[in-house]
Amino acid sequence: MPICLDRASRPGVFAGADGLSENAPVEFHESDPNCITIGLINNMPDPALQATERQFVALLGAAAADGIVVRLKPYALPDVPRTEWGRDYVSRFYSRLDDLWDSHLEGLIVTGTEPRSPNLRDEPYWDSLIRLLEWAEDNTHSTVWSCLATHAALLHLDGIDRRPLDDKRFGVFECMRIDDHHLTAGAPARLRMPHSRWNDIPEDALRACGYGVLTRSDAAGADAFVKEGKSLFVFFQGHPEYEAHTLMLEYRRDIKRFLTRERETYPSMPQGYFDEATTAALTALRARAQTDRREELLADFPTALATATVTNTWRSTATHVYRNWLSYLCAQKARRAGKDRHGV
């Protein structure tokens, strides 16, 4: 795993990724084009903070091949609502967003978070996110925007507003590769990708504003797309970083919210994810929950059965796309270094 976690300024950073320690110390040489620094802006809610760290560390570690070394630096938007535990965790283990403005990064990854308002401009972190977006355009070779961060970026950049869905787009969907962009070079023509969102971006609006759609699905819509300005912006409506069990844990969480009356409707099961036996057990749980709505029924969630049968069918594609992205960052760093040497 040729990845080094930035622990120098804040010992213990990336606490959620401690189980992914390197086999051997990784040397990072700033002048080496194959040594790149990436910032991770982790905006996920408190229960998912550490899992998101782990997911991106694992994915980038798997993608960093051919001598590429990634130094990963964590940041968080200060305005994302958090519990006391979350505020303490972020203050101890993440760098402040103000520390980012004078830093030097090759790339940036910005995660989404759970929406709280129908209008993204009313989210408490909107101003910070927009300042981050404008900084990334001028100060990175490329930035990855994930899920809700994608929707916010599109709204600010081109006035493209998300469209509410009738139900949560939830599950693993088969997508088609429809563009020969270098980010998807060598990827399979058909690929599977997890999605978990309540809103969608119309493809015709993307194309009208000059975005290149890389992968799409009839059932899930645009999956990945790009727009190139001063920085190559890469947008995911899906979640290539997810682990095998992430959708299962989200579904269990949503069932609990129904049982505790935090939501009024029983959640839809993720599509294309569970096997027949798990689906049957979950269907039976739903029938009981709708007639006997109490939190104790959550003990009947077939966790062991689901854990043993769900598989990560998207990992190889996710690793391939992120490997192409890291190679792009290295190439851009080398190109910039050449310009600087020749005074261009």
Backbone torsions as a table, in degrees:
resi	resn	phi	psi	omega
1	MET	NA	91.6	-178.0
2	PRO	-78.3	65.4	-179.9
3	ILE	-138.3	135.5	177.6
4	CYS	-118.8	131.4	179.4
5	LEU	-88.1	133.7	-174.6
6	ASP	-74.4	92.8	-179.2
7	ARG	-106.4	-0.4	-172.1
8	ALA	-64.3	-47.5	-175.1
9	SER	-84.4	-25.7	-177.5
10	ARG	-137.0	92.6	-179.7
11	PRO	-54.7	138.0	178.2
12	GLY	88.5	4.7	-178.5
13	VAL	-61.3	152.0	-174.0
14	PHE	60.2	51.2	-179.5
15	ALA	-58.6	-33.6	-179.2
16	GLY	-70.2	-12.1	-178.6
17	ALA	-107.0	14.7	-176.7
18	ASP	-60.8	-28.6	179.6
19	GLY	-73.9	-2.3	-178.0
20	LEU	-113.7	39.4	-178.4
21	SER	-65.4	150.4	-177.5
22	GLU	-68.8	151.8	175.9
23	ASN	-69.7	-31.5	179.7
24	ALA	-147.9	154.5	178.4
25	PRO	-56.7	140.6	-179.1
26	VAL	-105.2	127.8	178.6
27	GLU	-89.1	132.7	180.0
28	PHE	-117.3	120.5	-179.9
29	HIS	-113.5	112.8	-173.6
30	GLU	-56.4	-34.6	-176.5
31	SER	-80.1	-11.6	-178.4
32	ASP	-80.0	121.9	-179.7
33	PRO	-60.5	-22.1	179.2
34	ASN	-86.6	1.7	174.1
35	CYS	-107.1	111.2	-173.3
36	ILE	-124.1	147.0	179.6
37	THR	-107.9	128.7	-178.8
38	ILE	-124.8	133.3	174.4
39	GLY	-93.1	140.8	175.0
40	LEU	-115.4	110.7	176.2
41	ILE	-92.7	99.3	-173.5
42	ASN	-95.3	103.3	-177.9
43	ASN	-102.7	8.4	-175.2
44	MET	-65.1	152.8	177.7
45	PRO	-59.2	160.2	-174.0
46	ASP	-50.1	-46.8	-177.3
47	PRO	-62.7	-20.2	-176.8
48	ALA	-106.8	2.6	-176.4
49	LEU	-57.6	-55.7	-174.8
50	GLN	-70.3	-36.9	177.9
51	ALA	-62.9	-38.5	179.1
52	THR	-66.4	-40.7	174.1
53	GLU	-55.0	-50.9	-176.7
54	ARG	-60.1	-41.5	-178.4
55	GLN	-63.2	-45.9	-177.3
56	PHE	-74.5	-34.7	175.6
57	VAL	-62.0	-43.9	-179.6
58	ALA	-65.9	-43.7	-177.8
59	LEU	-66.8	-46.5	179.4
60	LEU	-66.5	-36.3	177.3
61	GLY	-62.9	-40.4	178.6
62	ALA	-71.2	-31.4	-176.6
63	ALA	-81.0	-25.1	-176.0
64	ALA	-77.2	93.3	180.0
65	ALA	-122.7	179.4	175.8
66	ASP	57.7	39.5	175.0
67	GLY	82.0	6.4	179.0
68	ILE	-78.5	134.2	175.7
69	VAL	-119.5	127.9	-178.8
70	VAL	-109.7	127.3	169.5
71	ARG	-103.1	119.6	-174.9
72	LEU	-106.1	125.9	-177.5
73	LYS	-118.5	128.0	-176.2
74	PRO	-93.8	139.8	174.6
75	TYR	-138.9	164.9	176.3
76	ALA	-146.3	143.6	173.9
77	LEU	-67.8	133.8	-175.3
78	PRO	-72.8	-17.3	-171.8
79	ASP	-98.1	0.1	177.1
80	VAL	-68.5	126.0	-178.6
81	PRO	-60.6	132.7	-178.4
82	ARG	-141.5	158.0	172.5
83	THR	-76.9	174.4	176.7
84	GLU	-59.1	-41.3	177.3
85	TRP	-59.9	-44.7	-178.1
86	GLY	-64.0	-41.9	179.5
87	ARG	-64.4	-40.8	179.0
88	ASP	-65.9	-42.7	-178.9
89	TYR	-61.9	-48.4	-179.3
90	VAL	-63.9	-40.3	-178.6
91	SER	-67.2	-30.2	-178.7
92	ARG	-85.4	-35.6	-168.9
93	PHE	-111.9	-12.2	-178.5
94	TYR	-115.5	150.8	172.2
95	SER	-77.4	152.3	178.3
96	ARG	-72.0	150.3	178.8
97	LEU	-61.5	-32.6	178.4
98	ASP	-61.1	-25.9	178.4
99	ASP	-72.8	-17.1	-177.2
100	LEU	-74.4	-34.6	-168.5
101	TRP	-59.6	-31.4	-179.3
102	ASP	-103.6	11.1	-178.1
103	SER	-90.7	169.5	178.2
104	HIS	-121.5	118.5	179.8
105	LEU	-128.4	146.8	170.1
106	GLU	-81.7	-39.8	-176.4
107	GLY	-140.8	168.0	-178.0
108	LEU	-145.2	142.5	173.2
109	ILE	-123.0	126.4	-178.8
110	VAL	-119.4	116.8	-178.1
111	THR	-83.7	166.7	173.4
112	GLY	-89.9	-168.0	175.4
113	THR	-157.5	173.8	178.8
114	GLU	-72.1	128.3	179.3
115	PRO	-68.3	144.1	178.2
116	ARG	-116.6	-18.4	-175.7
117	SER	-130.0	144.4	175.3
118	PRO	-61.1	-31.4	179.9
119	ASN	-103.5	115.9	-177.6
120	LEU	-60.1	-29.2	179.9
121	ARG	-66.3	-15.2	178.3
122	ASP	-91.5	-3.9	177.6
123	GLU	-66.4	142.3	-174.8
124	PRO	-63.6	-21.6	-177.2
125	TYR	-98.6	7.2	-173.5
126	TRP	-55.2	-50.0	-176.4
127	ASP	-62.2	-41.9	179.0
128	SER	-65.1	-40.1	-179.0
129	LEU	-66.4	-38.7	-179.9
130	ILE	-69.8	-38.6	175.9
131	ARG	-62.9	-39.7	177.5
132	LEU	-62.6	-42.7	-179.9
133	LEU	-61.2	-45.0	-179.2
134	GLU	-68.1	-34.7	176.1
135	TRP	-66.4	-42.3	-177.9
136	ALA	-62.7	-36.2	179.6
137	GLU	-60.3	-36.5	-176.2
138	ASP	-95.2	-14.9	-168.1
139	ASN	-128.0	7.3	175.2
140	THR	-129.9	156.3	171.0
141	HIS	-76.1	-32.2	179.0
142	SER	-161.3	147.1	177.3
143	THR	-131.8	135.8	175.2
144	VAL	-97.9	128.0	176.9
145	TRP	-112.9	130.8	-173.2
146	SER	-115.6	128.7	168.5
147	CYS	52.3	-112.5	-176.5
148	LEU	-62.7	-33.9	176.1
149	ALA	-62.9	-35.8	174.4
150	THR	-59.9	-48.6	-177.5
151	HIS	-63.8	-38.5	178.4
152	ALA	-67.3	-41.9	-179.9
153	ALA	-63.0	-43.4	-179.8
154	LEU	-64.2	-38.7	179.6
155	LEU	-63.5	-43.3	-178.1
156	HIS	-74.2	-42.5	-174.5
157	LEU	-71.3	-44.6	-171.1
158	ASP	-133.8	9.1	178.9
159	GLY	68.5	21.0	178.3
160	ILE	-83.9	115.7	-176.5
161	ASP	-96.1	145.5	176.5
162	ARG	-69.9	156.1	-178.7
163	ARG	-115.2	122.1	179.3
164	PRO	-61.2	140.5	177.8
165	LEU	-96.3	156.5	178.2
166	ASP	-68.1	-30.8	179.0
167	ASP	-145.6	164.8	-179.9
168	LYS	-63.4	129.2	174.1
169	ARG	-82.0	103.7	-161.4
170	PHE	-141.7	120.8	178.1
171	GLY	141.6	-165.2	178.4
172	VAL	-113.2	120.8	-171.6
173	PHE	-115.8	142.1	175.4
174	GLU	-80.1	127.0	-178.5
175	CYS	-117.4	158.6	177.1
176	MET	-109.6	136.6	171.5
177	ARG	-81.5	118.6	-173.6
178	ILE	-119.0	8.0	-179.7
179	ASP	-140.6	144.4	179.9
180	ASP	-93.6	30.3	178.6
181	HIS	-59.2	150.7	-177.2
182	HIS	-64.3	-20.5	178.0
183	LEU	-70.1	-28.5	179.8
184	THR	-107.2	9.1	179.3
185	ALA	-58.5	128.3	179.0
186	GLY	84.0	-5.6	177.8
187	ALA	-75.6	155.4	179.9
188	PRO	-65.5	154.4	179.6
189	ALA	-65.8	-33.1	175.4
190	ARG	-118.9	134.2	-177.8
191	LEU	-143.3	156.9	179.0
192	ARG	-108.2	141.7	-177.7
193	MET	-147.8	134.4	178.0
194	PRO	-76.8	142.8	175.2
195	HIS	-131.5	148.5	177.4
196	SER	-156.2	92.8	-175.5
197	ARG	-160.6	158.6	-179.2
198	TRP	-104.3	-2.8	-175.3
199	ASN	-135.8	162.8	-177.1
200	ASP	-140.6	157.8	175.0
201	ILE	-110.6	123.7	179.2
202	PRO	-62.9	132.0	-178.8
203	GLU	-63.2	-37.5	-178.2
204	ASP	-63.8	-32.6	177.3
205	ALA	-68.1	-38.4	177.2
206	LEU	-62.0	-49.3	-177.0
207	ARG	-65.2	-37.0	-179.7
208	ALA	-64.1	-26.8	-178.9
209	CYS	-100.6	12.3	172.0
210	GLY	88.2	14.9	176.5
211	TYR	-83.5	142.8	175.7
212	GLY	-99.2	116.0	179.2
213	VAL	-81.0	123.2	-177.2
214	LEU	-92.7	-44.2	-179.6
215	THR	-137.9	146.3	-178.2
216	ARG	-151.7	166.5	178.5
217	SER	-142.0	141.3	175.6
218	ASP	-61.1	-32.9	-177.0
219	ALA	-86.5	-32.6	-173.7
220	ALA	-108.8	-10.6	-178.3
221	GLY	80.1	-154.2	-179.6
222	ALA	-66.1	127.4	-178.4
223	ASP	-97.7	-55.6	179.4
224	ALA	-133.1	141.2	179.1
225	PHE	-153.7	164.7	-173.1
226	VAL	-137.8	159.4	168.3
227	LYS	-148.4	132.6	-175.2
228	GLU	-110.8	122.6	172.6
229	GLY	-126.8	-127.7	171.9
230	LYS	-64.6	-32.1	176.4
231	SER	-123.7	146.4	174.3
232	LEU	-79.2	112.8	177.8
233	PHE	-93.8	126.3	-179.4
234	VAL	-113.8	128.3	-174.6
235	PHE	-119.5	133.7	175.1
236	PHE	-121.4	125.5	167.1
237	GLN	-86.9	-22.6	175.9
238	GLY	-91.7	-168.9	-175.1
239	HIS	-132.6	78.4	178.5
240	PRO	-62.0	-20.5	-178.2
241	GLU	-79.6	-12.8	-174.5
242	TYR	-58.8	146.2	172.1
243	GLU	-85.3	170.9	-176.6
244	ALA	-56.6	-38.8	-171.4
245	HIS	-96.3	2.4	-174.5
246	THR	-61.8	-46.1	179.9
247	LEU	-63.7	-36.6	177.8
248	MET	-61.5	-44.9	-179.4
249	LEU	-66.6	-36.8	176.8
250	GLU	-64.7	-42.3	-179.6
251	TYR	-64.4	-43.1	178.2
252	ARG	-61.6	-41.5	177.6
253	ARG	-60.5	-43.2	-178.6
254	ASP	-68.4	-34.8	175.0
255	ILE	-64.3	-42.4	178.3
256	LYS	-60.6	-39.7	179.1
257	ARG	-63.5	-34.2	175.9
258	PHE	-68.5	-45.6	-177.0
259	LEU	-65.5	-31.7	179.8
260	THR	-93.8	7.0	176.0
261	ARG	65.6	27.3	170.5
262	GLU	-78.4	-20.9	173.5
263	ARG	-135.7	153.5	-173.5
264	GLU	-93.2	-25.1	-177.1
265	THR	-106.5	146.1	177.2
266	TYR	-72.6	135.1	-174.9
267	PRO	-70.0	146.7	175.1
268	SER	-73.6	145.1	179.6
269	MET	-71.6	142.2	176.9
270	PRO	-60.7	136.3	-177.9
271	GLN	-80.8	146.4	172.4
272	GLY	61.2	33.9	-169.5
273	TYR	-128.5	-55.5	-177.1
274	PHE	-86.6	153.2	174.1
275	ASP	-81.9	178.3	-173.9
276	GLU	-63.1	-41.4	-177.4
277	ALA	-66.0	-43.2	179.3
278	THR	-67.1	-40.7	178.4
279	THR	-60.2	-41.6	179.0
280	ALA	-63.7	-42.3	179.5
281	ALA	-65.5	-39.1	-179.6
282	LEU	-72.8	-33.0	176.2
283	THR	-66.0	-40.1	177.2
284	ALA	-65.4	-38.7	177.4
285	LEU	-62.9	-41.7	179.1
286	ARG	-61.2	-43.4	-179.8
287	ALA	-60.2	-42.8	179.0
288	ARG	-67.5	-41.8	-176.2
289	ALA	-65.5	-32.7	-178.0
290	GLN	-76.7	-15.7	176.7
291	THR	-107.7	-18.2	-177.1
292	ASP	-142.0	77.1	-168.8
293	ARG	-83.5	96.4	177.7
294	ARG	-150.2	150.4	-172.0
295	GLU	-62.9	-27.9	-177.9
296	GLU	-59.5	-23.7	-179.6
297	LEU	-66.6	-18.0	179.5
298	LEU	-61.1	-23.4	177.5
299	ALA	-63.7	-18.5	179.5
300	ASP	-88.5	0.3	176.6
301	PHE	-62.0	127.8	-173.8
302	PRO	-78.1	63.2	-174.3
303	THR	-59.8	-47.0	-176.8
304	ALA	-63.5	-42.9	-179.8
305	LEU	-64.1	-46.2	-178.8
306	ALA	-66.4	-42.7	-179.1
307	THR	-59.8	-36.9	-176.6
308	ALA	-76.7	-17.6	-172.0
309	THR	-114.5	-25.7	179.8
310	VAL	-73.7	144.4	-179.3
311	THR	-131.4	156.9	178.4
312	ASN	-88.2	94.1	-176.6
313	THR	-88.2	0.9	-176.9
314	TRP	-114.1	-5.1	-172.1
315	ARG	-60.5	-43.3	-176.7
316	SER	-64.2	-39.8	178.0
317	THR	-68.0	-43.8	179.1
318	ALA	-59.6	-43.8	178.9
319	THR	-62.4	-40.9	-179.0
320	HIS	-63.7	-47.0	-179.0
321	VAL	-64.2	-43.4	179.4
322	TYR	-69.3	-31.0	175.2
323	ARG	-64.4	-41.2	176.0
324	ASN	-62.9	-38.1	179.4
325	TRP	-65.6	-44.5	178.3
326	LEU	-62.7	-39.9	178.1
327	SER	-63.2	-37.6	176.6
328	TYR	-62.6	-44.1	179.0
329	LEU	-61.1	-42.0	178.8
330	CYS	-62.9	-43.1	-179.5
331	ALA	-64.2	-39.8	179.1
332	GLN	-69.0	-35.8	176.7
333	LYS	-65.2	-42.0	178.6
334	ALA	-64.3	-41.9	179.4
335	ARG	-63.4	-42.5	179.2
336	ARG	-65.2	-40.4	178.7
337	ALA	-63.3	-39.2	177.6
338	GLY	-63.9	-40.8	177.0
339	LYS	-62.7	-42.9	-179.0
340	ASP	-64.3	-38.4	-180.0
341	ARG	-66.1	-32.7	-177.3
342	HIS	-97.8	5.3	176.5
343	GLY	66.4	29.8	-179.0
344	VAL	-83.8	NA	NA
